[in-house]
């Protein structure tokens, strides 16, 4: 039987989750850099503070965690058993805000690519996606 966390332990775990420099984001950054592309990070003046900004190309990449941004994969479809109402509203709010940010960026002339955490596990496919987008 798996050990369960107390409410306080779970709260501490959730507070420790970082919004930037995550493992999937670092994977994408290393790959883009190794391909010869240079970028700015988390540009505050742009909607959503995009993870990677290729200013001269007017291209932006967001690297989203599947759970937090409700990706349609097995990780994104997980529903927490405790406090499910709160987490459902939180995650739906994240997804709605993401759509608004992408729409605002595109209307301002940026090309936007959203990469999902689960996609970073297949470097071959991820490389092809990056090459196709950044060309």
C-alpha positions as CSV (number, residue, x, y, z in Angstrom):
1,X,0.0,0.0,0.0
2,X,1.4,3.4,-1.0
3,X,2.1,6.0,1.7
4,X,-0.2,9.0,1.6
5,X,0.8,12.5,2.4
6,X,-0.8,14.7,5.0
7,X,-2.5,17.9,3.9
8,X,0.5,19.9,5.1
9,X,3.0,17.7,3.3
10,X,1.0,17.9,0.0
11,X,0.8,21.7,0.4
12,X,4.5,21.9,0.8
13,X,5.1,19.7,-2.3
14,X,2.8,21.8,-4.4
15,X,4.4,25.0,-3.2
16,X,7.8,23.7,-4.2
17,X,6.8,23.3,-7.9
18,X,8.7,25.9,-9.9
19,X,7.2,27.9,-12.8
20,X,10.5,28.3,-14.7
21,X,13.7,26.4,-15.3
22,X,11.8,23.1,-15.1
23,X,13.4,19.9,-16.4
24,X,11.2,19.9,-19.6
25,X,12.0,23.6,-20.2
26,X,15.8,22.9,-19.7
27,X,15.6,20.0,-22.2
28,X,14.1,22.3,-24.9
29,X,16.6,25.1,-24.1
30,X,19.6,22.7,-24.4
31,X,18.3,21.3,-27.6
32,X,17.5,24.7,-29.2
33,X,21.0,26.0,-28.1
34,X,22.7,22.9,-29.5
35,X,21.0,23.5,-32.9
36,X,22.6,27.0,-32.9
37,X,19.5,29.1,-31.9
38,X,19.8,31.9,-29.4
39,X,16.9,33.2,-27.4
40,X,15.7,35.3,-24.5
41,X,14.1,33.8,-21.4
42,X,10.9,34.7,-19.7
43,X,10.4,38.1,-21.3
44,X,8.2,39.9,-18.8
45,X,6.8,42.5,-21.3
46,X,5.2,39.7,-23.3
47,X,1.9,38.1,-22.4
48,X,2.5,34.9,-20.4
49,X,6.2,35.5,-20.0
50,X,7.1,33.0,-22.7
51,X,9.8,30.4,-21.8
52,X,11.9,31.0,-25.0
53,X,11.7,34.1,-27.2
54,X,13.5,34.2,-30.5
55,X,13.2,38.0,-31.0
56,X,14.8,38.3,-34.5
57,X,12.5,35.5,-35.8
58,X,9.4,36.8,-33.9
59,X,8.8,33.3,-32.6
60,X,8.0,32.1,-29.1
61,X,8.0,28.8,-27.4
62,X,6.0,27.8,-24.3
63,X,7.0,24.6,-22.5
64,X,3.9,23.5,-20.6
65,X,3.6,20.8,-17.9
66,X,1.0,18.3,-18.9
67,X,-0.8,18.3,-15.5
68,X,-0.7,22.0,-14.8
69,X,-1.9,23.1,-18.2
70,X,-4.4,20.2,-18.9
71,X,-2.7,18.4,-21.9
72,X,-4.8,15.7,-23.5
73,X,-2.3,13.0,-22.5
74,X,-2.5,10.5,-19.6
75,X,-0.6,12.9,-17.3
76,X,-2.8,15.8,-18.2
77,X,-6.0,13.9,-17.6
78,X,-5.2,13.0,-14.0
79,X,-7.6,14.4,-11.5
80,X,-6.4,14.8,-7.9
81,X,-8.5,12.8,-5.4
82,X,-8.3,15.4,-2.7
83,X,-9.6,19.0,-3.1
84,X,-10.6,18.1,-6.6
85,X,-12.8,21.2,-7.0
86,X,-9.9,23.6,-6.3
87,X,-7.5,21.8,-8.6
88,X,-10.0,21.5,-11.4
89,X,-10.7,25.2,-11.3
90,X,-7.0,26.0,-11.0
91,X,-6.0,23.9,-14.0
92,X,-8.9,25.1,-16.1
93,X,-7.9,28.7,-15.3
94,X,-4.3,28.0,-16.4
95,X,-5.6,26.5,-19.7
96,X,-7.9,29.5,-20.3
97,X,-5.1,32.0,-19.5
98,X,-2.7,30.1,-21.9
99,X,-5.2,30.4,-24.7
100,X,-5.6,34.2,-24.1
101,X,-1.8,34.7,-24.0
102,X,-1.3,32.8,-27.3
103,X,-4.1,34.7,-29.0
104,X,-2.7,38.1,-27.8
105,X,0.8,37.1,-29.0
106,X,-0.4,35.9,-32.4
107,X,-2.4,39.1,-32.9
108,X,0.8,41.0,-32.2
109,X,2.6,39.2,-35.0
110,X,4.4,36.5,-33.1
111,X,4.4,32.8,-34.1
112,X,3.8,30.6,-31.1
113,X,4.7,27.0,-30.4
114,X,3.4,25.2,-27.3
115,X,5.6,22.1,-26.4
116,X,4.2,19.7,-23.8
117,X,6.2,18.0,-21.1
118,X,5.4,14.5,-22.4
119,X,6.9,15.4,-25.8
120,X,10.3,16.1,-24.3
121,X,10.7,12.4,-23.6
122,X,11.2,11.7,-27.3
123,X,14.2,13.8,-28.4
124,X,14.0,12.7,-32.0
125,X,10.5,13.9,-32.4
126,X,11.1,17.1,-30.3
127,X,14.1,17.9,-32.5
128,X,12.0,17.7,-35.7
129,X,9.3,19.9,-34.1
130,X,11.9,22.5,-33.2
131,X,13.6,22.4,-36.6
132,X,10.3,22.8,-38.4
133,X,9.1,25.7,-36.2
134,X,12.4,27.6,-36.0
135,X,13.4,27.4,-39.7
